């Protein structure tokens, strides 16, 4: 199954791509960028290695050749890193965001205020490839940069690494600028108040409203590095009730993990997700028990595995699109516009069938619009048969379909 195919999903990943697209030299380099995206989507980038000031990778060419790509990234000087550390240390929100895997735009703005450019500019990237193409970047180097953008999306510390400092060194530098013994420490007066669930529900029915949750200070959020522990049920209900205590414990563990993510990462509860989407989420998190989970839910293991892969690529809506064709948009204006985009991309109009609720190509490719308006590329022999999600959904249909060969 192909991995996520969106490049620059975060604002800092997008800034990286902007620097790439502004760095080109030589007539015709612009045409190398869409080819580079295609190479990246097809998995042609191999053995990518990201280090301070350097990206190295091998890229498989159209004829099977293996090219060596090196991309130099300008590193910041030590005094510049000290200024960045001052910007992070000066505001608790900056630090909390980084510890949660986010890059607060304020860090970049505060660094820029003292003439430190944290995000790379066009002149800060120096691509080089062993292929004979004279354009800079060539399509192979562009592919590597797009894959690097995915790494930046996943972890903002990758940006700091490429600019010359790793995560541990940066945190240590921030600690020294703050003068803290432990930047993860939270004063007792800032600890979030709590109440035992048993006391909270005592004398209430399930329909009674609950008091609002306590406000959690930013420092306390940063200190919550792992979920709490659920208390095992320990009950032995009569066999005729058909209640398995171990399954109740599994649900409790899942609830604890989701509550933690809601608290420290502002994730949604998932309580409004369709049953198929919630089942896929659980399957994606525990593949070892997928067969057991499928048997309990009354679906095949293969079907559940397909849903789990779709959830990983596109979340709840992706599972809904696979599980229920009734969620596909029937807006003929939008579908027709999508068909026109594919024709503009070079595909013959007769090769793209415009259906009531989809576009189809080559008998096994289905392009549909999900309930939230994104495009999905599905593979299979029709909506009434087993379908799978080929890649992550996209706002732009052209990100899901390559130009025809030779174009």
N, C-alpha and C positions, 0 to 999 in steps of 0.2 A: 504494500500500500504506500502510495506516495505521501511524503510529509507535507507540512504546511507550505504553501507556495506564495504567500503574500510577503512582499518586501517593503520594509519601512512602515510597519504597522504602528510603531510608536513615533512620537514627534522627533526623538533623537535619531531613530533609525532613518526617518525621512530626511533629516538634515544630512546624514551620511550619504544617502543616495543623491541628494541635491549637489553635494560637493563632487561626487563622481561625475554627474552629468554636466557639471560646469568645467571639469578638468580636461576635457577632450581637446586634442589638437590634430590638425590635418584634415584635409577635405574628405568628407564622407564618414567621419567618425560617428556621427549621430546614428547612422544605420547599424553600427555595432552594438548600440545599447539594447534595442529590442531583441537582437540575436543573443546578446548576453543573457537577457532575462529568460529566453527560451532554453538556453544551455543550463541555466541555474534550475529552472523548473524540471528539466528532464533528468537532473541528477548527474550532470557531466562533471561537476566539481568533485574532486577526490582529495583526500588527505589534507584538508585545510588545517593550517597551523597558525594561530594568532599569538603574537608575542609583542613585547614592547617595541613599538616603531616598525613592525614588520608583519606582513601577512604572506604566507607561502602556501601554495596549493598546486595540484596537478589537475589539468582539465583535459577531458577526452574530446578530441576534435571530431568533425563530421565524418572523417574517413577512418576513425579509430586511433588516430595518432594521439600520443600523450604529451602534452605541452607543460612546461614548467612556468608558473606565474609567480612573480614576486612583486609585492606592492609595498613601497616604503611609506610610512606615516610619520610625519614630523612629530617629534617628542617635545614635551614641554620641559623647560629648565626647572631645576629644584626650587628656585625662588618663585617661579610661577605656581608650582604645586603648593607651596606654602600659602600663597594668596588664595588658591582654590580651597585649601583646608580651612583658612580663616572664614571664607564665605560659608562653608558647610557648618563649621563649629559655631558660627555666630547666630544661627537660627535652628532651633530644635526641629522645625518642620522639614528642613533640608535633610538632616540626618535620619529622621524617622522614615522619610520617603525612600532614601537609599537602602536602608535596612529592610524595607518592604519590597525592594526590587524595582523602584521607580526613580526617575531622575526629575527632580523638581526644576521647572524652568528657571526658578529664582537663582539656582546655583550658577547657571550659565550667565544670567543677567548680572549677578553680583561679581562674577569673575570678569565679565566684559567691562564692568565699571572701573576696574583697575588694569585694563588693557591686556587681559589674559583671554585668549580665544580658545575655550574648551572644545567646542565643536570644530572639526577640521574644515578648512576652506579648500577651495579647488587647488591652490598651490601647495597644500600640505600632503597631497596624495601623488605618489610617483610610481605609476604602473610599469611593469616590464614583463614581457612574455617571450618565450623561445620560438614562437611561431614566426613566419615570414611577414606577417601583416605589419605595415608601417604606421597604421593609425594608433593613437594613444587616447583612451584605452582601446585595445582590440576587443573582440567579442569574448575572448577567453578571460582577459583581465576584468572585463565588465561583469562576467558571470561570477567571478570570485568576489567582487565587491557586493553584488546582490546577496550572495550567500552570507557574507560578513554582516550585512544589514540584518539578516535574520538573527544572527548571534547577538547583535546589539539589542534587537527587540526583546530577546529573552533575558538579557542581563546587562543593565547599564554599566556595570563595572568593566565590561569588555571595552567600552569606550575609553575608560581611564587606563586600562591595560595597554591599548594601542597607542595611547598618548604618553605612555612611559611609566605607569605606576600600577601595581596590582592592588587588589582589594584590601589585603591585610596591611600593606604598607600605607595605604591611604587612611584606613581607620586608625592606625597607630599615629599617623601624622595629625589627624583631627584630634585624637586624644591629647596629644602633646600641646596643641594650640588651645584646647579647652582647659587643660590642666586637671582633667578628671582622672580618677583612679580607674574608673570603669564607665565608659560612655553608655553602657547598657543599664547602669543602675538607675532606679527610680525611687525618689524620696518616698518615705512611707505615707506622707500626707497626700501624695499624688496617686497612691494605689486606688484602683477603682473599687467603689463599694460593691458588696455582693450580698446575696441572700440565698439560703438553701432553697432548692426547688420545693421540698416538702412543705416548708413554712409558707412559701409563696402561694401554693395551691391549696393550703389548708382552708377548708370552709368555702371554697369556690367551686363552681361548676365549670365545665369546659367552655361554656358560652359567656362566662363573666369576663369583662375586660381586665387586662393586666395593667399595672402601673408602667409608665414609660421606662425604658432601660436607662441605666446610669450613663452619664457622659464619661468617656474614657480619655484621659489626657494623652497627648501625643507621645510623651515619654513612656507612659505605661504601655502604649501600643508597641513601641519599639522593644520593650522588655519581654513581651510575650513571644518567645522564640519557638514554642511548640504547643500543640493543643494540651488541654487538661486530660485527665483520665476519667472514664465513666466508671460508675460503681456497678459491678456485676449484679444481675437481678437476683440470682441465687434461689429462685422459687422452683417448685416442682409441681406444676399444675397437673390435674388429672389427665390421663392419657386421652380420654374421650373428647377433650376440648381441642386436641390437635395443635397445641401451642408448643413450639420448640424454644426453650429458654435461650439456647445458643443463638438462635435467629434474632431474638429480642436484643441480646447483647450486641450483635452485629449492627443492628439499627441504631442502638445507643452510641456505639463507637462512631458510626457515620455522622450522627447528629452532633457529637462533640467536635469532630473535625470540621464540619460545615460551620458551626457556630464560631470556631476559632478563626476561620478564613473570613467570615463576615466581620469579625472584630478587628483583625490586624490588616486585612487586605481589602476591606470594603466590598467583598464579593456578595452576590445575592444569595438568599437562602435556598433558592431552587424549589421552594414549596409550591410554586405555580407551574412547575414544569409538567409536561404530559408524562403519563406513566412510562411510556417507551423511552423518553429522554432521561428520566431519572434512573431507569434501569440501565441505560447505556452508560450514564455517568458512573454508577457503581461498578459496572463491568470493566470500564476503562481503568478504574482505580485498583482493581483486584483481579487480574487476569487468571491467577492460579485457581480461583474458585468459579471461573466463568461457566463451566459445565454445570456445576451445582446450581448456580444462580439461574441459568437458563431453564433447568428442569423445574425449579420452584416457580418460575414465571410462566411456564408453559410455552416457551419458544425454543427453536432449535439453537444449538450452540453456534452454528454458522451464522444464523441470522443475528444473534446477539453480538457476535464478534464484529459483524459488519456495522451494526449500530454503534458499538463502542469506538470503532475506528472513525466513524462519522462524527461522533461527539467530540473526539480529540481534535478533529480538523475544524469543526464548525459549531460546536456547542449544541444547545437544545434544538434550535431550529433545523440544524442539519439532520438530526434524527427524525424530526417530524416530517421533513421532506422525503426521507427514505421510507418511513413507516406508513405514510398516508398521502397518496397522490392527490387527495382532495385539497391539500394545502398548497398545491402548485397554482400560481397565478394564471388566470385565463385572459389577462389584459392583452388583447390583440395588438394594440398600439405599441406596448412595450416589447412584446415578442417580435413584432415586425421590425421595430427599430434594432433589435438585437440581430435579426437576420441581415439587415442592411450593413451592420458593423462587420459581420463575418464576410460579406461580399466585398466590402472595402478592404478587408484584410487580405483578399486574394482568393477566397473560396468561391467557386462557381455557384450561382444562385440555385441551380438545379440540385446541388449537393446538400443543400440545407432545407429540410422540410419544415414548413410552418404548420404546426398542429394546433389543436384547440387549446392546449395548456403547456406546450413545450416546443422546442426546436429539436430536430433529430438529424444526426449525421452518421453516415457509414453503418447504419442499422443498429449499432450498439452504443452510440453516444447520444445522451439525452441532456439537453441544456434547458434548465427550468429556473423560474423565479420563485424564491421561497417566500414565506409569509411576511418576512421583514424587508423584502425588496432586493435582496442580494441574488446573484446568479449562482447556480450550482451545476457542476458537471458530473453527471451520473453515467456509469457504465453498466450495461446489461442488455437483455433482449426485449425490454419493454416494461412499462410501469406495472404490469400485472405479473411480472416475474421478479426474481431476485435482482436487485440493483445494488450497486455500491457507489460510494462517493469517491471520485477519482482524485480530488485535491481540495484544498480549502476554498470556501466560497469567496466571491469577489464582487465588488461594486461594478467593475468594468468587465463585460463579457470577454473582451479581447485578452484579458489576463488568464483566461482558462483555455484558450484555443490557440495553437501555434499557427503561423502562416503556412500555407501549403508548401510542400517541398519545391525548392527551386526558386521561391519568390524572395 
